[in-house]
């Protein structure tokens, strides 16, 4: 026996009313548009420099280009298109999509993983260059290209796995790894423990929620630790320079006095 759309989707599933729903959609489209424009500008600058003279494009600029490319995909498909790719049956404001567009959007949801990994890469590069005195050439030779490949391949793998289990489904106006209906099975605190999942499953959604929060927390901790280490290295170097100038001034005064 098939379920009706009203049985599969709950109106205002994460908002209290239609006004909040509309406000959220509008804010998402404005903020994502700004993000897309900024990332597109960065890509354009790096491309022009690369086209003119490839040797002038350093690792930092290539990392920013990769960061921007993933950000454009994530911001455009997940935030800007947003509810337009969500199945019409959800009743969400602006929803005109279907199961296929929802699955596509879910796939690009994990392009956000790529942006997070490139943020980690930026922090790693700063840490190695400032704290461990690496040169950009050494970073390029030993790590950079391996990191680009790892981020690209792992992002595709992580994004592709739910496709085999119909794992991308609508929730809160967009599509991500969530069961349908979202209250089926024992999914986090939302599942009722009795409703059967029509698409996806609660285990897959559990695993991806763990992956999501683990990546966010671990990357945040690493980036924070790296920046603290960079600040400490710069501070210690500054103190050495102050002491050097002080001793130089004292020696100069002693010479004058003698």
TAWO-V782976 format. One line per field, one symbol per residue. phi: phi as a letter, one per 40 degrees, with the letter a starting at -180 (. if undefined). burial: # if it has 9 or more other ideal C-beta (glycine too) atoms within 8 Angstrom, else .. Layout:
phi->???
burial->???
//
This chain:
phi->.cccdcccbbcfcbbcacccccccccccccccccccccccccdcccccccccadccccddccccccdccccccccccccccfccccddccgcdgcbcacccccccdccdccccccccccccccccccccccbgccdccccccbdcccdccccccccccccdcccbfccacaggbbacacbccccfbcfccccgbccccbgaccdcdccccdccccccccccccccccccccccccccccccccccccccccccccccc
burial->....#..##..##.#....###.##..##.###.##.###.##..##.##......#.#############################..#.####.#...###############################....#..##..##..##..##.##..######.#######.#############.#...#...#.#..###.###.##.#...##..#..##..##.##.###........................
//
